[in-house]
């Protein structure tokens, strides 16, 4: 009987020891959880915030890529328009209006100022009317100083009764309309101060009234 009691007591102590050990482990685990839980929560909050920022950045990148695509398309369209307009300008400038003009700078006297006498013909070979048609005239002195810089209309006149322009820098002159296959003989006098030693005469017009 004595040996049996001893054995029971040993078993009871063993069980109690296990219970105490389990309680200690549970308390330790609870302490670890309590210690690390705030740090884990903080890390989770940081990760959530970074995920929100990443999603916002992805949204912005998608929006910017879409905008870049739109702008690229607009640039391509503008480039095509410029190419087409340049082609139109080149065609008009080289084929539609043909000028056969000469200019002579004539010294005036005490009653008449110096003037540039322009004579010749202008032929229009476009398929539709040319609006705001004129001659852009630039006259330079020997030192390349502008003496004349103006646009005059293309109108019929002869040397006996030329069109006279008093101001070499006048603007706002009403220009002409030319029709297909129209040819104009013209003569014009442009009064100016100084002496013209070099000049250019270029036709200008539009296809829109």
ABEGO torsion letter per residue (X at the ends): XAAAAAAAAAAAAAAAAAAAAAAAAAAAAAAAAAAAAAAAAAAAAAAAAAAAAAAAAAAAAAAAAAAAAAAAAAAAAAAAAAAAAAAAAAAAAAAABBBBBBBBBBBBBAABBBBBBBBEBBBBABABBBBGBBBBBBBBBAAGBBABBBBBBBBBBBAABBBBBABAABBGBBBBBBBBGBBBBBBBBBBBBEBBABBBBBBBBBABX
